[in-house]
Structures are given as C-alpha cells and as structure tokens.
Amino acid sequence: MYQVILEMAARKIHVIAEFETKEAALAKYVSLIDANKGSPITPQGKYNIRKKPE
C-alpha cells in the first residue's frame, strides 16, 4: 500500500490518498504536480509518495 502525502511544517503529514500499487500512487502524484504548475512544493508543504507504515 502506498500513500500520496503532503509534508507540512513541524513534521506533520497529511495523507491525500492511498493506493494498492506504486504506479497508481505515482499517477496521482504527477497529476497533483501538474495542477501545481509543475512543482511539488506548495505554500502548505511538499507532495511526496511513501510506503504506508505498518
């Protein structure tokens, strides 16, 4: 299971979505970056992908 997350200040993490495959998570990540003018960095934090913690 993979998560698309927004890493915010003070080490807070907001989970945007969860996916079964890394490819599906990557597709969502790329769509978020495209919507943000090609940058993973937003005023709230930074988009990233991670493996779901157990």
C-alpha positions in Angstrom: 0.0 0.0 0.0 1.3 3.4 -1.0 0.3 6.9 0.1 0.4 10.2 -1.6 1.1 12.7 1.2 1.6 16.4 1.8 4.6 17.0 4.2 3.8 20.1 6.2 5.8 22.2 8.6 6.6 20.8 12.1 6.8 17.3 10.6 3.1 17.0 10.2 1.9 14.7 7.3 -1.5 14.9 5.6 -2.4 11.7 3.7 -4.1 12.7 0.4 -4.8 9.2 -0.9 -3.9 5.6 -0.6 -3.2 3.2 -3.5 -2.5 -0.5 -3.8 0.3 0.0 -6.4 3.2 2.4 -6.7 2.2 3.1 -10.3 -1.3 4.3 -9.2 0.2 6.5 -6.5 2.7 7.9 -9.0 -0.1 8.8 -11.4 -1.9 10.8 -8.6 1.4 12.4 -7.6 2.1 13.5 -11.1 -1.5 14.9 -11.5 -1.0 16.9 -8.3 2.3 18.3 -9.5 0.8 19.2 -12.9 -2.0 21.0 -11.2 0.6 22.9 -9.2 2.4 24.3 -12.2 5.0 21.5 -12.3 6.2 21.9 -8.7 5.9 19.5 -5.8 6.3 22.4 -3.4 3.1 24.3 -2.3 2.5 27.1 0.2 1.3 24.4 2.7 4.2 22.0 2.2 5.6 19.4 -0.3 3.9 16.5 -2.1 5.6 13.1 -1.8 4.9 9.3 -2.0 5.7 6.8 0.7 5.0 3.2 1.5 2.3 3.0 4.1 3.7 2.5 7.6 2.7 -0.8 9.2 
